[in-house]
Amino acid sequence: MATLHVLGSGSKGNAFALVHDGATLLIEAGFAAREIERRLELAGVDPATLVGLAITHEHGDHARGATRLATRHRIPVVASLGTWQAVSRGGDPCQWLPAGSRGPADIGPFQVEACPCSHDAREPVAIGVRCDDGPSLAVATDLGRPTQAVRWFLRDRHALILEANHDEVLLRQSGYPPVVQQRIAGHGGHLSNDACAQLLSEVHHQALKTVVLAHLSQRCNTPDVATSRVGAALAAAGFDGTLHVATQDGPMEPIAVHFPAQRTLF
């Protein structure tokens, strides 16, 4: 079993911690380093157990605390070359492990994988994690359009963290200028509730037991709207696991990520 801690997710910052065999892998570091440490402690996770950090791209709400945290805890950063060049600026002493181009990166009990995705960043990726003798998880939090490669990458995971950024009607009513609305809804932007629901319907399989909806827009979405739309699609696909909605302001209750044959505790 692995335990997932959602430390916070939204436009103000994103961070997730996966704990397995006494080791912690941080996925995204979109808060200041000390804030991430504070949230880890609130979640009951000792920052001293950190063994690595994986980031999807260089935007501040995903990478703000990455290099400082990695340097402080002497842990490697897993990222694409483009992302690493953007966040490190050639001056940070922490170790970089390339994401995706050379196969999985082995960090403690975790194998970290990556898949290129569509977003308006330098070289964005979705992140996958396989635990030694344990479950598999994937994270895609900024995903303008799901490619066939991304669909393949998300398949056969026991847990998925996927963005449900905006409701299309609420986006049009948001008051954002048209150019901003086009960016959010475009190929380099974010998944809507409907697009998230469609993608989950396509990649659903019997062993998928945990889904976390992440990166909800505070102006263009609500947890109830996202849960209603995505939940209906998952139910129609035969999903019998647990659906969670990530919150922005603090850690959620821990989520147990099991092999499907095991009983879910949380």
C-alpha positions in Angstrom: 0.0 0.0 0.0 1.0 3.6 -0.6 -0.5 6.7 0.9 -1.2 9.8 -1.1 -1.3 13.2 0.7 -2.8 16.1 -1.3 -1.0 19.1 0.2 -2.9 21.6 -2.0 -4.0 22.0 -5.5 -5.2 25.0 -7.5 -4.0 28.1 -9.3 -2.2 29.3 -6.1 -0.1 26.2 -5.8 0.1 22.4 -6.3 1.9 19.7 -4.3 1.3 16.0 -3.6 3.2 13.6 -1.5 3.3 9.8 -2.0 4.5 7.8 0.9 5.7 4.2 0.5 8.0 2.0 2.6 8.9 4.9 4.9 10.0 7.1 1.9 8.2 10.2 0.5 8.2 11.4 -3.1 6.9 14.9 -3.6 5.1 15.5 -6.9 5.0 19.2 -7.7 6.4 22.0 -5.5 4.1 24.9 -6.2 4.4 26.6 -2.8 7.4 28.1 -1.1 9.8 25.4 0.4 8.9 26.2 4.0 5.2 26.2 3.2 5.6 22.7 1.7 7.4 21.5 4.8 4.7 23.0 6.9 2.0 21.2 5.0 3.9 18.0 5.1 4.1 18.2 8.9 0.4 19.1 9.1 -0.3 15.9 7.0 1.8 13.9 9.4 4.7 13.4 7.0 8.2 14.0 8.2 10.1 16.2 5.6 13.2 14.2 6.5 11.7 11.2 4.7 11.8 13.0 1.3 13.8 11.1 -1.2 12.9 13.0 -4.4 10.8 15.6 -6.1 9.1 15.3 -9.5 7.7 18.4 -11.3 5.6 18.6 -14.5 6.7 22.0 -15.7 8.2 25.3 -14.6 5.2 27.5 -13.9 5.3 28.9 -10.3 2.2 27.1 -9.1 4.0 23.8 -9.8 7.7 24.6 -9.2 8.0 27.6 -6.9 9.7 25.8 -4.1 11.4 23.1 -6.1 15.1 24.0 -6.2 15.2 25.4 -2.7 13.5 22.4 -1.2 15.7 20.0 -3.2 18.8 21.7 -2.1 17.8 21.9 1.5 16.9 18.2 1.7 19.6 17.0 -0.8 17.1 15.2 -3.0 17.1 14.9 -6.8 14.6 16.7 -9.0 13.0 14.7 -11.8 11.9 17.0 -14.7 12.2 17.3 -18.4 15.3 19.1 -19.7 13.3 22.1 -20.7 11.7 22.3 -17.3 15.0 21.9 -15.5 16.6 24.6 -17.6 13.8 27.0 -16.8 13.7 26.4 -13.0 17.4 25.9 -12.3 18.9 28.8 -14.3 22.2 26.9 -14.2 23.0 28.0 -10.7 21.2 25.6 -8.3 23.4 22.8 -6.8 20.6 20.1 -6.5 20.8 17.0 -8.7 18.7 16.7 -11.8 17.3 13.4 -13.2 15.9 13.6 -16.7 12.2 12.7 -17.0 11.1 10.3 -19.7 13.9 10.5 -22.2 16.0 7.8 -20.6 13.3 5.6 -19.1 12.1 5.6 -15.5 14.2 7.3 -12.8 14.7 5.1 -9.7 14.4 7.0 -6.5 14.1 4.9 -3.3 11.1 2.6 -3.6 9.7 4.7 -6.6 10.1 4.5 -10.3 9.2 7.8 -11.8 8.1 8.0 -15.4 7.1 10.9 -17.7 5.1 11.6 -20.8 5.1 14.8 -22.9 1.8 16.7 -22.7 0.1 19.7 -24.2 0.5 22.9 -22.2 2.0 26.4 -22.7 5.2 25.6 -20.9 8.7 24.9 -22.1 8.6 21.1 -22.0 5.7 19.9 -19.9 5.1 16.3 -18.9 2.6 14.1 -17.1 4.2 12.2 -14.2 3.8 8.5 -13.4 5.0 6.7 -10.3 5.3 2.9 -9.8 6.0 1.8 -6.2 8.1 -1.3 -5.6 5.7 -4.2 -5.0 2.9 -1.7 -4.9 0.4 0.4 -6.8 0.9 2.8 -9.7 -0.2 6.5 -9.8 -0.2 9.2 -12.5 -0.5 12.9 -12.3 -1.6 15.3 -15.1 -2.5 18.7 -13.7 -2.0 21.0 -16.7 -3.2 19.3 -19.8 -4.6 21.4 -22.6 -5.5 18.4 -24.8 -5.0 14.7 -24.0 -2.9 13.1 -26.8 -2.9 9.4 -27.6 0.4 9.2 -25.8 -1.1 10.6 -22.7 -4.1 8.3 -22.9 -1.7 5.3 -23.1 0.4 6.7 -20.2 -2.6 7.0 -17.9 -3.9 3.5 -18.6 -3.5 0.7 -16.1 -2.9 3.0 -13.1 -4.4 2.3 -9.8 -4.8 6.0 -9.0 -5.1 9.1 -11.1 -4.7 12.8 -10.2 -6.2 14.7 -13.1 -7.1 18.3 -13.5 -10.8 19.4 -13.8 -9.9 23.0 -14.1 -13.0 24.8 -15.3 -16.7 24.5 -16.2 -17.2 25.8 -19.7 -20.3 27.8 -18.8 -18.6 29.3 -15.7 -15.5 30.2 -17.8 -17.7 32.2 -20.2 -19.3 33.9 -17.2 -16.0 34.5 -15.4 -15.3 38.1 -16.5 -11.9 37.0 -17.9 -11.0 38.8 -21.2 -11.7 36.7 -24.3 -7.9 36.2 -24.9 -7.6 34.7 -21.4 -10.6 32.5 -21.9 -9.2 31.2 -25.1 -5.9 30.5 -23.5 -7.5 28.5 -20.7 -9.7 26.5 -23.0 -7.1 26.1 -25.8 -4.6 23.3 -26.6 -2.0 24.9 -24.4 -4.4 25.5 -21.5 -6.4 23.3 -19.1 -8.9 20.5 -19.1 -12.5 21.4 -18.5 -14.8 19.2 -16.4 -16.3 17.7 -19.6 -12.8 16.9 -21.1 -11.7 15.4 -17.8 -14.8 13.3 -17.6 -14.3 12.1 -21.2 -10.7 11.2 -20.6 -11.4 9.3 -17.4 -14.2 7.4 -19.3 -11.6 6.4 -21.9 -8.9 5.3 -19.6 -11.1 3.7 -17.0 -10.4 0.0 -16.1 -11.4 -2.3 -13.4 -8.2 -1.8 -11.3 -8.6 2.0 -11.2 -9.7 2.6 -7.6 -8.7 6.2 -6.8 -9.4 9.4 -8.7 -8.4 12.9 -7.5 -9.8 16.0 -9.3 -7.1 18.7 -9.1 -6.3 22.2 -10.2 -9.9 23.5 -9.9 -10.2 27.1 -10.9 -11.6 29.2 -8.0 -13.4 31.5 -10.4 -14.5 29.1 -13.1 -15.4 25.9 -11.2 -16.7 24.5 -8.0 -16.2 21.2 -6.3 -19.9 20.3 -6.6 -20.0 21.1 -10.3 -16.8 19.1 -11.0 -17.9 16.2 -8.9 -21.3 16.0 -10.5 -20.0 16.0 -14.1 -17.0 13.7 -13.6 -18.8 11.5 -11.1 -21.6 10.8 -13.5 -19.2 9.9 -16.3 -17.2 7.6 -14.0 -20.4 5.9 -12.8 -21.4 5.3 -16.3 -18.0 3.7 -17.0 -18.5 1.3 -14.1 -16.0 3.0 -11.7 -16.4 1.6 -8.1 -13.6 3.3 -6.4 -13.4 6.7 -4.6 -13.6 10.1 -6.2 -11.9 13.0 -4.3 -11.6 16.8 -5.0 -8.4 18.4 -4.1 -8.5 21.6 -2.0 -6.2 24.6 -2.3 -5.7 25.8 1.3 -4.3 22.9 3.2 -3.7 19.1 3.3 -6.5 16.7 2.8 -7.1 13.5 4.7 -4.6 10.8 3.6 -5.8 8.6 0.7 -4.7 4.9 0.7 -3.7 3.7 -2.7 -4.0 -0.1 -2.9 -3.9 -2.8 -5.4 -7.5 -3.4 -6.3 -7.6 -6.8 -4.6 -6.9 -5.1 -1.3 -9.6 -3.4 0.8 -9.5 0.4 0.8 -9.1 1.9 4.3 -9.7 5.6 3.7 
